[in-house]
Amino acid sequence: MEYDDRKITPIDEEPGGYYTQSYLYSYYDDRMDIYITIDYPQIYSKDNNDLETQINAELRKAFLSFYDSEIYKESEIDPAKEAYGLINRNYIITRADESYLSIRIFTYSDFRAGAHPSDGETGITINRKTGEVLCLQDVVGEYFTPISLLDTGKFHIEPQEEYSEAINEQWFQM
């Protein structure tokens, strides 16, 4: 059984005349013992324009895909190829204004053949004016480095005793 539709939830009005509606993708197959539940957002406005359609497509793609660990490329979840497990995914919106829509995505999965369950977190940030999916460099600038962020004085690192300064320096140059 596969189901993908709006959830009955209150609508949150956001700046810029947009509102977010939560959708629920569910896939259950008792024969394959696979259960997938993905709660994902879609945005709407009074205008219902092409930009909104583009942003919603990017959001759905981000939630209904995963990174294949062997080839490190994004691929769509294919429930027919999964078996003996479950995938649960949900989110929180961390920024929603006229410029950016930024969302944290949480995933929990447990497969019978796996050594243990796993959980992970990723995110997506979208430019609300262009519909483009952004990376951190697009938001903070071309010359951003972790060291430059730490040099702002807003963060303080306490090096662990078991690690040397050389290891800490190497970590922040990655």
Beta strands, then each sheet from edge to edge (+ up, - down):
strand 1: 2-6
strand 2: 12-13
strand 3: 18-29
strand 4: 34-45
strand 5: 65-67
strand 6: 74-76
strand 7: 85-96
strand 8: 100-111
strand 9: 118-127
strand 10: 133-134
sheet 1: 1+ 3- 2+
sheet 2: 1+ 3- 4+ 7+ 8- 9+ 10-
sheet 3: 5+ 6-
end
